[in-house]
Amino acid sequence: MLIEQDYSMYTEEDHSTWASLVNRHLTENLSLTSKEYQNGFDLLRLEGNDKVANIPSLSEKLKEVSGWKLIPVTGLIPTKDFFYQLINKEYPVTVYCRKPEELDFSELPDIFHDIYGHIPLLTNEKFFRFLTKFSILALKYAEDPMAVEFLGRLYWYTFEMGVIWEGGELKPYGGAIVTSKTEIENLNSKETSIYPFDIHHILNTPYNPYALQSQYFAVRSFDELFYSLEDLEEQLIKNLVYTSQTSQVPEHHNIKLNTALSTNFKNVIGFLNDIQFKFPKAVSLAAGQPDESYFKIDEINEYFESYIDYLESKSNQSRDKIANSVGQYAKTQGIINEILCEFLRKDENITVKEHQVIVTVGAQEAFAVITATLCNREEDVILMEDPTYIGLGSFSKTFDYETDYVGTSDTGIDLEALEEKILAHRERKKNVKLVYVIPDHQNPSGASMPVDKRLSLLRLAEKYNFYIIEDSVYNSFTYLDKTLPTLKSLDKFRRVLFVTSFSKSVFPGLRVGLVVADQQVMGTDGNVISLAHEMVKVKASLTNSTPTITQAILGGLLLRQDYSLSKYNYEKLQSYRNKLNTTLECLDKYIGSFTSTWASDISWNRPKGGFFLSLKVPFELSDAEVVKCAEDFEVIICPMAYFHQKGGGKNEIRLTFSNLTPQEIETAISRLAKYLEASIAVRSQGAKADAK
């Protein structure tokens, strides 16, 4: 509260206490303070005063020196008022004088602390510029208690407990420390920490005003103090957003997750990534990544330019305008559809029109668009191979689409079991709308579907009125002289939705895939409409469009390769073939050589393409076994159970070789063999002990 200083209220005891405080300050403290403080002290002629200071008289002196004036108050004033006064070069001074028993410390603000502690620095232009700029920001956040808490720390470690380097020595300038001999001595204690002046550190360092300080933050000049405020608001906002004050933040919010994200929701990729991180020396036979030595990232600018050349040849616009237009929002359906149609004709023997192709963000978005366009949650079922790649299954589970699974063999999906499932769901008044298959070098098993079985599947689709999602990511990675025809190339009934991605054939960071949807369907209004057109509507609600820059890169690559990736991937294909052969040779060498002893119950398939093969072992594999194998034998494995939805695959391992060198493959297989031999031996000993 603002008042007039009633000088008559001070008693002889007050004057005596004042004189004692001033004398002690002059004889014990002053010489130990900073030169900046001492200069202000001298300018205001504060020495030798044996009566309580006259605030109006001292205010006149201060105003002559620096333009500041003193405002008498009864005690602490509201935060907002305090900083408003500082902005206007008004400093509040408490009229209360501490009692004799409070000579060493007064919990309440008092006139001696305000005048001898703070007023001298109000003569220093650099310091009061800092104080004014600080106050402007503090006033801006004065209504936020948390912000006031953080800013109070900066005020405390400068205006109250500030220290500065002078001639290689630490000197105090803050009001609380210059008026306390004990605090000055504490500054040089071995137990005290001296930190460089750092706004982030200060805002995150609480303080105790009733105890000797355990740390101080030293500036090298008041210029440093002033310029430190340039980052203050940015640091303050970060602290307000990411506050470490857990008492202010609830431990959790009362918002329930999608019930599909239950304990049964498998985060296989996350688990295997964690294993790789924890055991960096382990060689991974689990990650189905393409070989990054073939990515040719340094050529993507050339591909982009080739695509711009292509557009320029078809346009009257300037090259710059054409190139910049590629960065603009674009057609949801895609901008390279014409190029992709020619690619599909050449490499996949699929003939479609531009409007029947949708460019997607990888294959995963393709699955999402197909499902969301075609399936009604209350009526429809999606059937998938078991085991299978987890992409479509995870999406369907997350968004509550009903799925069911059909067993497989080394020739793909079991068609007899598929037909039984369809009929069983019809008994439930449910309609099988989609059947998802990977007919070529399946992930995870490596199995391929022969041509006669492909034709039979197409006939079933026509008979029972469902669509087949053909995931054809691995079709081009066939290590025989001739690839099998895709389901779509055989599809005279237009029952196949062809999905592929360029993650394996080019590189995953491209994030470009496609859907071929050449079907006509019945709309909700009874009219016949284009399925692709309806899918574009759904895609628009998911991603708006596939990134045009990566589309342009892919388009340019295909143009430079005459619309085919066959020659582009030839060397890569030979490398993968050699890696598969190396894997099989190593399995024969390190495991197959011991089939008469410990490896008698171990077997594996011999795929003709893709990135995967399956190994059967005579014991079940848990997450704990994966960890043990990585930790003790330095090889990471992937249980096939991760890809089974009906409880199978517990004694099978998916092996992948695609991103390993031949030397790494041999190391990994030899380590795997040691793990298997040791695990089988332990179980054999346990069985013998049980028999006894």
C-alpha positions in Angstrom: 0.0 0.0 0.0 1.4 3.4 -1.0 1.7 5.9 1.9 3.7 9.0 3.0 6.7 8.3 5.2 5.6 9.6 8.7 9.1 10.2 10.1 7.7 10.9 13.5 6.8 7.2 13.9 10.4 6.1 14.3 11.5 5.7 17.9 15.0 6.1 19.3 15.2 2.3 19.3 14.5 2.4 15.5 17.2 5.0 15.0 19.6 3.0 17.1 18.9 -0.2 15.2 19.4 1.7 11.9 22.7 3.1 13.1 23.9 -0.4 14.1 22.9 -1.8 10.7 24.6 1.0 8.8 27.8 0.8 10.8 28.1 -2.9 10.4 27.5 -2.6 6.7 30.2 0.1 6.3 32.8 -1.8 8.4 32.1 -5.4 7.4 30.3 -5.6 4.1 30.9 -2.6 1.8 34.5 -3.4 0.9 33.5 -6.9 -0.1 30.8 -5.8 -2.6 31.1 -5.2 -6.3 32.5 -2.0 -7.7 29.2 -1.4 -9.5 27.4 -1.5 -6.1 30.0 0.7 -4.5 29.8 3.4 -7.2 26.1 3.8 -6.6 26.7 3.8 -2.9 29.1 6.7 -3.3 26.9 8.7 -5.7 24.0 8.6 -3.2 26.3 9.5 -0.3 24.9 6.7 1.9 27.8 6.5 4.3 27.6 7.7 8.0 23.9 8.1 8.4 22.9 7.5 12.1 19.2 8.2 11.6 16.6 6.2 9.7 16.7 7.3 6.0 14.4 10.0 4.9 12.8 8.5 1.8 11.7 11.8 0.1 15.1 13.3 0.5 16.9 10.2 -0.8 14.4 10.0 -3.7 15.5 13.5 -4.8 19.2 12.5 -4.8 18.3 9.3 -6.8 16.2 11.3 -9.3 19.1 13.7 -10.0 21.5 10.8 -10.6 19.3 8.4 -12.7 15.7 9.6 -13.0 14.4 7.0 -10.6 12.2 8.0 -7.6 11.3 6.1 -4.4 7.8 5.4 -3.3 7.1 4.7 0.4 5.0 1.5 1.0 3.9 -0.4 4.1 5.2 -3.8 2.9 4.9 -6.2 0.0 2.7 -4.9 -2.8 0.9 -7.0 -5.5 3.1 -8.4 -8.2 1.5 -6.6 -11.0 1.7 -3.2 -9.2 5.4 -3.9 -8.3 6.5 -4.5 -11.9 4.3 -1.6 -13.2 6.2 0.7 -10.8 9.6 -0.6 -12.0 8.7 0.0 -15.6 7.9 3.7 -14.6 11.2 4.0 -12.8 9.5 4.0 -9.4 11.0 1.8 -6.7 8.8 0.9 -3.6 10.6 1.3 -0.3 9.2 -0.2 2.9 8.9 2.3 5.7 9.1 -0.4 8.4 12.4 -0.6 10.4 13.4 -4.0 11.7 13.7 -4.6 15.5 16.9 -5.0 17.5 16.5 -8.8 17.7 16.3 -8.9 13.9 19.7 -7.3 13.2 21.0 -10.4 11.4 17.8 -11.3 9.5 14.3 -9.9 9.1 11.6 -12.1 7.5 9.6 -8.9 6.6 10.7 -6.4 4.0 12.3 -3.4 5.8 13.7 0.0 4.9 17.4 -0.9 5.5 17.3 -3.8 3.1 15.5 -1.8 0.4 17.8 1.2 0.6 21.2 -0.2 1.3 20.5 -3.4 -0.6 18.8 -2.2 -3.7 19.0 1.6 -4.2 22.7 1.9 -5.2 22.2 -0.2 -8.3 19.4 2.1 -9.5 22.1 4.5 -10.4 23.7 2.0 -12.8 22.1 2.5 -16.3 23.0 -1.0 -17.5 21.5 -2.6 -14.5 18.3 -0.6 -14.4 17.9 -1.2 -18.2 18.0 -4.9 -17.4 15.5 -4.4 -14.5 13.1 -2.4 -16.7 13.2 -4.9 -19.6 12.7 -7.8 -17.2 9.7 -6.0 -15.6 8.0 -5.5 -18.9 8.0 -9.2 -19.5 7.1 -10.0 -15.9 4.1 -7.7 -16.2 3.0 -9.5 -19.3 2.8 -12.8 -17.4 1.8 -11.4 -14.0 -1.5 -13.2 -14.0 0.1 -16.7 -14.5 1.3 -18.1 -11.1 3.6 -20.5 -12.7 5.3 -17.8 -14.8 5.6 -15.6 -11.7 7.3 -18.6 -10.0 9.9 -19.0 -12.8 10.5 -15.2 -13.2 10.8 -14.9 -9.4 13.8 -17.3 -9.6 15.6 -15.0 -12.1 14.7 -12.0 -9.9 16.1 -13.8 -6.8 19.4 -14.9 -8.5 20.0 -11.3 -9.8 18.3 -8.6 -7.8 18.7 -10.4 -4.5 21.5 -12.9 -4.8 23.4 -11.6 -7.8 27.2 -12.0 -8.1 29.6 -10.7 -10.7 33.2 -11.5 -11.7 35.5 -8.6 -11.1 39.3 -9.0 -11.6 39.0 -12.7 -11.3 37.1 -12.5 -8.0 33.4 -13.0 -7.2 31.7 -9.9 -5.9 28.1 -9.6 -4.7 25.7 -7.0 -6.1 22.3 -8.3 -5.2 20.4 -6.6 -2.4 20.0 -9.7 -0.1 23.6 -10.7 -0.3 25.3 -7.3 0.0 23.5 -6.7 3.3 24.4 -10.0 4.8 27.9 -10.7 6.0 27.1 -14.4 6.5 25.8 -14.7 2.9 28.9 -13.0 1.6 31.1 -15.5 3.5 28.9 -18.3 2.2 29.7 -17.2 -1.4 33.3 -18.4 -0.9 32.5 -21.6 0.9 33.8 -24.8 -0.6 30.3 -26.3 -0.3 28.8 -23.6 -2.5 28.3 -24.1 -6.2 29.1 -21.2 -8.6 27.4 -21.6 -12.0 27.8 -19.5 -15.2 24.8 -17.2 -15.8 22.3 -19.3 -17.8 18.6 -18.4 -18.1 17.5 -22.0 -18.6 19.4 -23.2 -15.6 18.2 -20.3 -13.4 14.5 -20.8 -14.3 14.8 -24.4 -13.3 16.5 -23.8 -10.0 14.2 -23.2 -7.0 15.5 -21.2 -4.1 15.0 -20.9 -0.3 14.9 -17.3 1.0 15.2 -18.4 4.6 18.5 -20.3 4.3 22.0 -19.7 3.1 22.1 -20.3 -0.6 23.7 -23.5 -2.0 24.4 -22.0 -5.5 24.9 -18.7 -7.2 24.9 -17.6 -10.9 27.7 -15.3 -11.8 27.6 -12.8 -14.6 30.7 -11.3 -16.2 29.2 -7.9 -16.8 25.9 -6.2 -16.6 25.9 -6.2 -20.4 25.7 -10.0 -20.2 22.8 -9.6 -17.8 20.9 -7.3 -20.1 21.4 -9.4 -23.3 20.5 -12.6 -21.5 16.9 -11.3 -21.6 16.8 -11.9 -25.4 16.1 -15.6 -24.7 14.1 -15.2 -21.6 10.6 -15.3 -23.0 11.4 -18.3 -25.2 12.8 -20.2 -22.2 9.9 -19.1 -20.1 7.4 -20.5 -22.6 9.3 -23.8 -22.8 9.1 -24.1 -19.0 5.4 -23.3 -18.9 4.7 -26.0 -21.5 7.2 -28.6 -20.3 7.1 -27.8 -16.6 8.9 -30.2 -14.3 6.6 -29.2 -11.4 4.8 -32.6 -11.3 2.6 -31.3 -8.5 1.0 -29.0 -11.0 0.5 -31.7 -13.6 -2.0 -34.5 -13.2 -0.5 -38.0 -13.3 -3.0 -39.0 -15.9 -6.1 -37.8 -17.7 -9.5 -39.5 -17.3 -9.7 -40.2 -21.0 -10.1 -43.8 -22.2 -8.2 -45.1 -25.2 -9.7 -47.0 -28.1 -10.6 -50.4 -26.6 -8.8 -52.1 -29.5 -5.5 -50.9 -28.1 -5.6 -53.6 -25.4 -2.9 -55.8 -24.0 -3.5 -58.1 -27.0 -2.5 -55.4 -29.4 0.9 -56.5 -30.6 3.6 -53.8 -31.1 6.0 -56.1 -32.8 8.0 -53.5 -34.6 8.4 -51.5 -31.3 9.5 -54.6 -29.4 12.1 -55.6 -32.0 13.4 -52.0 -32.3 13.9 -51.9 -28.5 15.9 -55.2 -28.7 18.1 -53.8 -31.3 18.7 -50.6 -29.3 19.5 -52.6 -26.1 21.8 -55.0 -27.8 23.6 -53.0 -30.5 26.2 -55.7 -31.1 23.5 -58.2 -32.0 23.0 -59.0 -35.7 19.3 -58.9 -36.7 17.7 -61.7 -38.6 14.3 -60.0 -37.8 14.1 -56.7 -39.7 12.7 -57.0 -43.2 14.4 -53.9 -44.5 15.7 -53.4 -48.1 19.4 -53.1 -48.6 20.1 -49.3 -48.3 23.3 -49.5 -50.4 21.0 -49.6 -53.4 18.9 -46.5 -52.5 20.7 -44.1 -54.8 19.6 -41.1 -52.8 22.2 -38.9 -54.4 20.3 -39.3 -57.7 16.8 -38.1 -56.6 17.4 -34.5 -57.8 18.1 -35.9 -61.3 14.8 -37.9 -61.1 12.9 -34.8 -60.1 14.4 -32.8 -63.0 13.4 -35.5 -65.4 9.8 -35.3 -64.2 9.9 -31.5 -64.7 11.3 -32.1 -68.2 8.3 -34.4 -68.8 5.8 -31.8 -67.6 7.6 -29.0 -69.6 7.3 -31.0 -72.8 3.5 -31.0 -72.3 3.1 -27.4 -71.2 3.5 -23.8 -72.4 4.4 -22.6 -68.9 7.8 -21.6 -67.7 10.0 -24.2 -66.1 10.1 -22.4 -62.8 6.3 -22.2 -62.7 6.0 -25.9 -63.5 8.5 -26.9 -60.8 6.9 -24.7 -58.2 3.5 -26.1 -59.0 4.7 -29.5 -57.9 5.0 -28.2 -54.4 1.4 -27.0 -54.4 -1.7 -28.9 -53.2 -2.4 -31.4 -55.9 -5.0 -34.0 -57.0 -5.9 -36.5 -54.3 -5.8 -39.3 -56.8 -2.1 -38.5 -57.7 0.0 -36.6 -60.2 1.9 -39.5 -61.9 -1.0 -41.8 -62.7 -0.2 -41.8 -66.5 3.4 -42.9 -65.8 2.2 -45.5 -63.3 -0.2 -47.0 -65.9 2.6 -47.5 -68.3 4.8 -49.0 -65.5 2.0 -51.5 -64.6 1.6 -52.5 -68.2 5.3 -53.2 -68.7 6.3 -54.7 -65.3 3.0 -56.3 -64.1 1.1 -57.0 -67.3 -1.8 -55.0 -66.0 -3.7 -52.7 -68.3 -5.7 -49.9 -66.6 -6.6 -46.3 -67.1 -5.3 -43.3 -65.1 -8.6 -42.8 -63.3 -8.4 -46.4 -62.0 -5.1 -45.9 -60.2 -4.9 -44.1 -56.8 -1.4 -43.1 -55.6 -1.1 -43.7 -51.8 1.2 -43.1 -49.0 2.8 -46.6 -49.1 0.8 -49.8 -49.1 -0.5 -49.2 -45.6 -2.7 -46.3 -46.6 -3.9 -48.3 -49.5 -5.2 -51.0 -47.1 -6.9 -48.2 -45.0 -8.6 -46.6 -48.0 -9.8 -49.9 -49.4 -11.2 -51.0 -46.0 -12.9 -47.7 -45.2 -14.4 -47.4 -48.6 -15.9 -50.9 -48.9 -16.5 -52.3 -45.4 -19.5 -51.8 -43.1 -18.6 -52.7 -39.5 -22.0 -54.2 -38.7 -22.2 -56.4 -41.8 -18.8 -57.2 -43.3 -15.8 -59.4 -42.5 -12.2 -59.2 -43.8 -10.5 -62.6 -44.2 -6.7 -62.8 -44.1 -4.0 -65.5 -44.3 -2.7 -66.8 -41.0 0.1 -66.0 -40.6 0.3 -62.7 -42.5 1.8 -59.3 -42.6 0.4 -57.3 -39.7 -0.5 -54.0 -41.6 -4.1 -54.6 -42.6 -4.9 -56.6 -39.5 -3.6 -53.9 -37.2 -5.5 -51.2 -39.0 -8.7 -53.2 -39.0 -8.4 -54.0 -35.3 -7.7 -50.3 -34.4 -10.7 -49.1 -36.3 -13.0 -51.9 -35.3 -13.5 -53.8 -38.6 -14.2 -57.4 -38.1 -11.4 -59.8 -39.3 -11.0 -63.5 -39.4 -8.1 -65.7 -40.5 -7.5 -68.7 -42.8 -4.6 -71.1 -42.4 -1.9 -71.4 -45.1 0.6 -73.9 -46.4 3.7 -73.7 -48.6 1.4 -72.8 -51.5 -0.4 -70.0 -49.8 -3.9 -69.7 -48.4 -6.0 -72.8 -47.8 -8.8 -72.4 -50.3 -11.0 -75.2 -48.8 -10.7 -73.5 -45.4 -11.4 -70.2 -47.0 -14.7 -71.4 -48.5 -15.7 -72.9 -45.1 -15.1 -69.6 -43.5 -17.2 -67.7 -46.0 -20.1 -70.1 -45.5 -19.7 -70.0 -41.7 -19.9 -66.2 -41.7 -23.0 -66.3 -43.9 -24.6 -68.5 -41.3 -24.0 -65.5 -38.9 -25.6 -63.2 -41.4 -22.2 -61.7 -42.1 -20.7 -61.0 -45.5 -17.1 -61.7 -46.4 -16.3 -58.5 -48.3 -12.5 -58.7 -48.6 -9.9 -61.5 -48.7 -6.3 -60.3 -48.2 -3.4 -62.4 -49.7 0.3 -62.0 -50.4 0.6 -64.5 -53.3 4.3 -64.0 -54.0 7.0 -64.8 -51.4 4.7 -64.1 -48.5 5.7 -62.1 -45.5 6.3 -63.9 -43.1 6.5 -67.4 -44.5 8.1 -66.9 -47.9 5.4 -69.1 -49.5 4.2 -68.5 -53.1 0.8 -69.4 -54.6 1.0 -71.4 -57.8 -0.9 -70.3 -60.9 -3.7 -72.9 -60.7 -4.4 -71.9 -57.1 -4.5 -68.2 -58.2 -7.2 -69.1 -60.8 -9.2 -71.1 -58.2 -9.1 -68.1 -55.8 -10.4 -65.8 -58.6 -13.3 -68.2 -59.2 -14.1 -68.3 -55.5 -14.2 -64.5 -55.5 -16.7 -64.5 -58.4 -18.7 -67.3 -56.8 -19.0 -65.7 -53.4 -18.9 -62.0 -54.4 -15.9 -60.7 -52.6 -12.9 -58.6 -53.6 -9.3 -59.9 -53.2 -6.7 -57.5 -51.9 -3.5 -58.6 -53.7 -0.4 -57.3 -51.8 2.2 -57.5 -54.5 5.2 -55.9 -52.8 7.4 -58.9 -53.4 6.3 -60.1 -56.8 9.3 -58.3 -58.5 11.7 -60.1 -56.2 11.5 -63.5 -57.7 14.9 -65.2 -58.1 13.7 -67.6 -60.8 14.1 -66.8 -64.5 10.4 -66.0 -64.7 7.9 -64.4 -62.3 4.4 -65.8 -61.7 1.6 -63.7 -63.1 -0.1 -61.4 -60.6 -3.7 -62.2 -59.6 -4.7 -58.9 -61.2 -3.1 -59.8 -64.6 -5.4 -62.9 -64.5 -8.4 -61.1 -63.3 -11.1 -61.2 -66.1 -13.8 -60.8 -63.4 -12.3 -57.6 -62.0 -12.3 -59.1 -58.5 -8.8 -58.0 -57.6 -7.7 -54.7 -55.9 -4.0 -54.6 -56.7 -1.8 -53.0 -54.1 1.9 -52.4 -54.4 4.5 -50.2 -52.8 7.9 -48.8 -54.0 9.4 -49.2 -50.6 11.3 -52.4 -51.5 11.8 -51.7 -55.2 13.1 -48.1 -54.7 13.4 -47.1 -51.1 11.0 -46.9 -48.0 11.5 -43.2 -47.5 9.7 -42.5 -50.7 6.4 -43.5 -49.0 4.6 -44.1 -52.3 2.3 -46.9 -53.2 -0.7 -47.5 -55.4 -4.1 -49.2 -55.7 -5.5 -50.4 -58.9 -9.3 -50.3 -58.6 -11.0 -50.8 -62.0 -14.3 -51.9 -60.6 -17.8 -50.4 -60.9 -19.9 -50.8 -57.8 -23.4 -50.0 -56.6 -23.6 -46.7 -54.7 -25.7 -46.0 -51.6 -28.3 -44.3 -53.9 -28.5 -47.4 -56.1 -26.5 -45.9 -59.0 -23.5 -47.6 -60.5 -20.3 -45.7 -59.7 -16.6 -46.0 -60.0 -15.0 -47.7 -57.0 -11.7 -45.7 -57.6 -13.7 -42.5 -57.4 -15.2 -43.4 -54.0 -11.7 -44.4 -52.8 -10.4 -41.0 -53.7 -13.1 -39.4 -51.4 -11.9 -41.6 -48.5 -8.2 -40.9 -49.2 -9.0 -37.1 -49.2 -10.2 -37.5 -45.6 -7.1 -39.3 -44.5 -4.1 -37.6 -46.2 -5.5 -35.2 -48.7 -2.9 -36.3 -51.2 0.3 -38.3 -51.4 3.4 -36.0 -51.2 3.9 -34.5 -54.6 7.7 -34.2 -54.3 8.1 -37.9 -53.8 5.6 -38.7 -56.5 7.7 -36.5 -58.8 10.9 -38.3 -57.8 9.3 -41.7 -58.6 7.8 -40.4 -61.8 11.2 -39.1 -63.0 12.9 -42.4 -62.1 10.3 -44.4 -64.1 10.7 -42.0 -67.1 14.5 -42.4 -67.0 14.0 -46.2 -66.9 11.5 -46.3 -69.7 8.6 -47.0 -67.3 10.2 -50.2 -66.0 12.2 -51.1 -62.9 13.5 -54.4 -64.2 16.9 -53.1 -65.3 17.0 -50.6 -62.4 16.7 -53.5 -59.9 18.7 -56.1 -61.8 21.9 -55.8 -59.7 19.8 -55.5 -56.5 17.9 -58.7 -57.4 21.1 -60.6 -58.0 22.3 -59.4 -54.6 19.2 -60.6 -52.8 19.4 -63.9 -54.7 23.0 -64.4 -53.5 21.9 -63.5 -49.9 19.1 -66.0 -49.9 21.5 -68.7 -51.2 24.1 -67.7 -48.6 21.4 -68.0 -45.9 20.4 -71.5 -47.1 24.0 -72.6 -47.4 24.7 -71.4 -43.8 21.6 -73.1 -42.5 22.8 -76.3 -44.1 26.3 -75.8 -42.8 25.6 -74.8 -39.2 22.4 -76.6 -38.6 21.7 -79.1 -41.3 25.1 -80.8 -40.7 23.8 -81.8 -37.2 20.4 -83.3 -38.1 21.6 -86.6 -36.8 22.3 -85.1 -33.4 20.9 -82.0 -31.7 19.2 -80.5 -34.9 17.1 -83.5 -35.8 13.8 -81.7 -35.3 14.8 -78.4 -37.0 13.6 -77.7 -40.6 13.2 -74.8 -42.9 11.6 -73.9 -46.3 13.5 -72.8 -49.4 11.6 -69.9 -51.0 12.3 -68.8 -54.6 12.1 -65.1 -53.9 11.3 -62.3 -51.4 13.0 -61.4 -48.1 11.9 -64.2 -45.8 12.0 -67.9 -44.9 10.6 -69.9 -42.0 12.5 -72.1 -39.6 10.8 -74.7 -37.4 12.3 -75.6 -34.0 11.4 -78.2 -31.3 10.5 -75.7 -28.6 8.3 -72.6 -28.2 9.7 -69.1 -28.6 8.6 -66.3 -26.2 9.6 -62.7 -25.9 12.0 -63.8 -23.2 13.6 -66.2 -25.6 14.1 -63.3 -28.1 15.8 -61.2 -25.4 18.0 -64.2 -24.3 19.0 -64.9 -27.8 20.0 -61.3 -28.4 21.8 -60.8 -25.0 23.6 -64.2 -24.8 24.2 -65.1 -28.4 24.1 -61.6 -30.1 21.6 -62.4 -32.8 18.0 -61.1 -33.0 15.2 -63.4 -34.1 11.5 -62.9 -34.9 9.1 -65.6 -33.7 6.5 -66.4 -36.3 3.9 -66.2 -33.5 4.0 -62.4 -34.0 2.3 -62.9 -37.4 -0.2 -65.6 -36.3 -3.6 -64.5 -35.1 -5.0 -67.9 -34.1 -2.2 -69.0 -31.7 0.1 -70.7 -34.2 3.8 -70.2 -35.0 5.0 -70.7 -31.5 7.8 -73.0 -32.6 8.8 -71.1 -35.8 11.2 -68.3 -36.6 10.9 -65.9 -39.5 14.4 -65.3 -40.9 15.2 -62.3 -43.1 18.5 -61.6 -44.9 17.8 -58.6 -47.1 19.8 -55.8 -45.3 22.7 -58.0 -44.2 26.0 -58.6 -46.0 27.0 -62.3 -46.7 29.5 -62.0 -43.8 26.8 -60.8 -41.5 24.5 -63.6 -42.6 27.1 -66.2 -41.8 27.8 -64.6 -38.4 24.1 -64.5 -37.6 23.3 -68.1 -38.6 26.3 -69.5 -36.7 25.2 -67.6 -33.6 21.6 -68.8 -34.2 22.9 -72.3 -34.4 24.7 -72.0 -31.0 21.5 -70.6 -29.5 19.4 -73.4 -30.8 21.9 -76.1 -29.7 22.1 -74.6 -26.2 18.3 -74.2 -25.9 17.7 -77.8 -27.1 20.3 -79.1 -24.7 18.8 -77.3 -21.7 15.3 -78.7 -22.6 16.7 -82.2 -23.1 18.4 -82.2 -19.7 15.2 -81.0 -18.1 13.2 -83.8 -19.8 15.7 -86.4 -18.6 15.5 -85.0 -15.0 11.7 -85.2 -15.1 11.8 -88.8 -16.3 13.9 -89.8 -13.3 
